[in-house]
Amino acid sequence: MKNLVSLSEAINSLSRTLGETINLDVESVKLTQATGRIIAQDIYALEDRPSRDSTAVDGYAVRSIDTLGATQYNPVELRVIGVLRPGQTPSDICLEPGTSIRVHTGALLPCGADAVLMDEDVKSIGDKIYVYRQAPKGLNIVLRGEDFKKGDLLASKGEVVKPAVVTALAASGLMDIFVYRRIRVSIVAIGDELIEPGSRVVNGRVYNSSAYTIYSSLVKDGIFDVYYTGIIPDNVEALRKVFDREVERGVDIIITTGGTGVSESDVISRIIEQADRVVFRGVKMRPGRPTTSFVYRGKIVLSLSGYPVAAWTGYELILRNALIKWLGLKGFERKYIYAVLDKRTPNNVGYTSLIRVIVRDENGVFHAEPYMLRGSGVISSLLKTNGYIVIPEELEGYEKNDVVRVYLYD
């Protein structure tokens, strides 16, 4: 790792390599299976919504001119000539002066009506209502195409489908949409010292947590099909066999955790010799400096640190951003807020640093308290924080009371 690249170089290089090595086929899915998928083409509204002027409340459709001068002490009397419910087609009979129609929320606006009075604005007695307020034209009416018009863009290519998108597509009458297939990822944990959760710890062995960190992150993000291969010892031949098997299975990306150092026991530095080419070997970031990527038999390998926080940082800052850049993903970015930093947070110039923080609201102002400035293996730094800040490589750090951008985990 004598030629570390900057974080931006790592993202750009990986993004280019993703485009060169992965072909994401397009497939049709039902809306019920669409959430979390990546839309493969722009989607437009098939019709106006609503298709006609409709009522926004339960009440009475009226001619606004008939309510002129109506007050609590001088009500206007109108005759009720019918009832109109959602799904019913209004009759050809238009409202005549002095008449109204009982309507339910979502019903189409009857002919001649130009306003809807709510129940609390009238008193109903028999087939008559007494109007206690003047109704301006357009009151409580949803106009045709007010929600969206035929031909309006509802969802864009590269957008990750969220529930709101599903709602809009369903309301436009769409059931099947074209999406990219999920990106197939295999996770390989490397290390003689590792054992799986549920086993009994002996002779200084440690539980494998980093692979599970990445597995759960991938599953949560929704655009992946994820397969965990298990633990592989620090043996180049054993790792090569796993790589070969996963290549034959047709994976797009192989993610490894552990073995990324430069000692004789770290296998990544040795299997790179069998790689098609190296994308980058080490990144100027903390934590996660040994993060490495190369192409093996035409497939991308992303090798992350064996420390869980450093492994997560490699996924969070490099792979996620490379995917956003490659596919033009929309809705995949982390949400962020701006907060006042509670204490000085230094940085090693030349490195990009990810600092976990605790965000709290103090009288409407967000504050961010750095939890730990170091500690790539300290899992509690993820458990006890709810966001992170990124200090660019050109800065010596942030001062206390600086306003910083905080990226939120959820």
N, C-alpha and C positions, 0 to 999 in steps of 0.2 A: 504494500500500500504506500508506494512512494509518490504516486501521482493522484492524490485525492482530487475529486471534482467538487465544484460548488453544488449546493442543493438545486439551483436552477438548471445547471448542466445535467445533473442526474435525471431530473424530471424530463427535460427535453430529449435526452438520449433514450430514455426508456419509452417515452411517447412515440418516438420515431420507430423504435424497434417493435413495439406493439403493433403498429400499423404494417410493418414489414412481415411479421410472422403469424399474425392472426387474421383469419377471414371469418367474420361474424355473419353467418347465414341469417336470412330473414324468415320468420315463421308467423303464421296467423294463430292468435289465441283469443279465447273468449274474455270478455271483460272481467269475469270472475277469477281469471288466472293472470290478469294483466298487471296488478299492483306490484311495483318494484321492478318492472321490466323497462327496457329502453325502447322508446318509440322509434320505428325505422323510417317513417315518412310523416310529413306534415298532415294533420287531420283537420278537416273543415266541417262546419255545421251543415247538416243536410237540409235543415229547414229553420224557419224563424221560431224562436221560443220567447213568449208563447206564440202560437200560430195565429191567434186573434187576440184582440183586446180582452182582458179577463179581469175578474174581481180579486182584490187583494185581501178582503175581509169578509166575514159573515155580516150581512146587513140587507140593505134595500137599494136596488138600482133605481135611479131617479133622473129626471131632467133637471139640471142645475137651475134653469130659469124658474122652475116651479117652487124652488126653496127660497127665492129672494125675500128678504125681510123676516125670515123665520127666527124666533128667539124663544127662550124658556117661557116668556110671559105672553108671547104672541105666536103660538105654533101654527104651522101650515098643515092642513089636512090633505092627505093623498089616499087614493083607493089602491089596494093591493090586488093585482089581476092575475097573479100566478107565482110559481116557485121555480127556480132554476138551480140545478145542482151540477157539480163537476161531471163532465162526460156527456151531458145533455146538450143537444143542439137547440139554440134559441129558435122560437117560432118566428114566422114571417110577420107576426103582428108587432108593430112598433109601439112604444109607449106614447100614449096620447096625453095631452095636458091634463094634469091632476091625477096621474096614475103612477104606480111603482110596481116593481117585481121583487119578491123575496129572493135573495141570492146567497149561495154558500161560497166560501173561499175557493178560488180556482175555477169557478163557473165562468163560461164565456159571457161577455157583456151583451145584454139584450139590445135589440134594435131601438134606437131613439134615446137610450140612456147615455149620459156623459159624466156621471158621478155615482159613487156608492156611499151611502150613509151607514155608519156602524150601528149596531143594535142600541148602544147606549145613547145615541143621538136622537132616538125616536121613542114613542110609546105606541105599542100595538094594541088595538081594540077591535076585535072582530076582523072585518076585511078592510080596515082602515089603519093608517099610521098617522101620528101627529109628530111633525118634524120640529125639533127644537133648535136647530142651527142651520145656517145658510151653507150650502154645499158648493164650493167653487168647482168649476169645470175640471175634470181629471182627478177628482178626489178619490183615493183608494182604488185606482185603476192601474193595472199593469198593461202597458201598451204592447201591441204586437211587435215582436223583435226587440223588446226592451232588454231582455236578458242577453240574447245574442241573435244575430241575423244569419240567414242562410248565406254560406260562404265565408263566415267569420272563422279565423284561425282559432281552434280550440286547444290544440296541443302541437308542439313542434318536434321535428326530428331531433333525436338526441335527448329528449326530455325523459326523466325517470317518472314513471306513472305513480302519482299519489292519489289518495281517495278523492280529492276535489276534481282531478282529471277524469276519473271513472264516472263521477256524478255527471259532469258535463257531457261526456260521450254517450252515456246512457240516456240523458235527457234529449240528445239529438237523434236518438233512435239507433245508435250503433251498438252492435253486439260483438263483432269480430274486428280486431285491429292487427296491424302488422308490427311486430317487434323484432329486435335482434335476439338471437338465441343467447342464453346465459353463457358467461365466460367460464370455462371449465378450469378449475384450479385444484392442484394436489398439494398437500402440505406434508413435508417430511421433517421430523424432529431428529437432530443429529446429536449424539453424545453417549459415550460409554457410561457416564455418571447418571444418566436419566432412567427413571422408572415411571410407569403410568400411575395416575391417581387410582387409589384403591388397593395398591400393592403395599407391602410392609417395607419401610425404609431400613436398609442394612448397609453397613460399611461405608457410611458417608454418601450414599446415593441420594439424589434429590428428585423431587417430583417434577415431571415435565409440565410446565405451565405456559411457556412461550407459545408452543404450537396451539394450545387451546385459546390463548389470547387472539392469535391471528384467525383461527377457525371461527370463533364467535364474531369477530369483527367482519369477516367476509359474509357470514350468514346474515348478520344484521343489515348489511348494506344492500342485500337483495338481488344484485345483478349477477351473482355467481352461482355455479354449481360447485360445491366444495366436497373434496374427498380427503380424509386424513389417512395416511399410509401407516402411521405408527413410528416407533423409534428405530433408528438405524445406528449401529455403532460407528465409532470413528475409524472407518475402514473405507478406503477409496473404492475397492472392488465391490463391496456391498452397496455403497451409494450409487455406483455406476449401474449396477443391476436394477436398482429401484428406478433410477432415471430412465433406463431403457424400457422398463415395464410401463412407466407412466407415459412415455412418448408413444408407445404402441397403443395405449388406451385412448390416445387422441386428446390429451389435455392441452390447454393453451398456455398455462403458466404453472411452473413448479416453484413453490415457495419452500425454502428450507429455514429452519431456526437452529442456530448453533453452528460451531465449526468454522466461523468466519475469520478467526484470528490468523496470525502469521507463524504460530509455533508449529513444530513438527507433528503435533497431534491434531491440528486443525485441517480437516480434509478438503475444505473448499479451495484453499490455495493450491492443492494438488490436482483436484479434478478439473480445475480451470485449464490445465494443460491439455485436456481432451475436448475442450470447448471449440465450437465453430469460431467464436469471437467473443471478446470481452466488451460489455457495454460500459461498465465502470467498475473500478475496484477501490472502494472506500469513498466516503462522502464527507465533506467538511460540515458536519453537523453533530450536535450533541443533544441527547444521546443518539447512538446509532452510527457512529463513525465507521465501523467495518462493513456496513451495508454494501452488498456487491450484486452485480447482475451480469449474466453472460448468456450466450445462446448455445444450447446443447442439442444437437441433431434437429435444428430448426425450431426449437422451443425455447421460450424465455425461462430462465431460472433467476429468481430473486432470492438472494441469500441474506437473511436477517440475523441479527444478533441473537445469542442464546439467552440474553437477559430480557425478561418480558417487556419492560417499559421501552427499552431500546428497540426491540422487535416491533412493538406497536408503533413507535415513532417512524420507523422505516416504512411501514404500511401507510400510516396516516399522512406523512409529508411527501413521500415519493410516489408510491403506487397509485394512491387515490388521485393525486394531482396529475399524474401521467395519463390516467384513464380519462379524466376530465378534458385534458388537452387533446388527446387522441380522438375521442368520440364526440367532442363538443357537448359533453353532458351538461344538462340543465337540471337543477334541483338536486344535484349530488354534492354540491358544495356545503361545507359546514356553516351553520348559522353563526353569526357573531354579534357581539355588542361592544360598546366602548365603556371602559371602566377606569376609575382612578386607581393607580398602583399604590399599594400601602407601604412599600419599602423599596429601597434601591435594589435593582436586579442587574448584576454585572454580566458581561459576556466576553468571551475570548474573541478578539477581532480576527476575522478570517473564517470564523465558524458561525453557522446558523444554529441558534439554540432554541429548543422547545422547553418551556417552563410551565409546569402544572400549577394551576392557581385555584383558590377558593373564591368564588364570586358571591357577593352578598349585596342586598339592596338596603341602603341606609337613607331613609327619607326621600326615596325617589332617585337617588344617585347610586349607581353601581360602583362597588369597590372590588378590587382584585388583590388577594393576598397570596404571594408565592408560597407554595407549600414546601418544595424542596428545590434547591438549585442544582443538585447533583443526585445521583442514585439511580442508575438505569435498571437496577434489579429490585427496587423498593416498590412492591406492588401496592402498598398502602397509599402511595402518591397518586394512584389512579382511583382507588376506592374513596378517598377523602376529598377529592377535588371534583369540580364540575366543568372545568374548561382549561384552556392553555393559551399562552401567548407565544409568539414567535419573534425572536430578536434577530434581525438581519445581520449578515456577516460583517457589514461595514460599521456597525455600531458597537461601542464599548459597553452598552447596556442602557437601561432606562433608569431614570431618577425617581425617587419617591414623589408622588403626586402627579407624575406624568399620566396623561390619558392614553391608554393603550387599547388595541383591538384584542378582544378575548373570543376565541373560538370555543363554542359550546359542544360538549360531547353529544347531547341529544337535541 
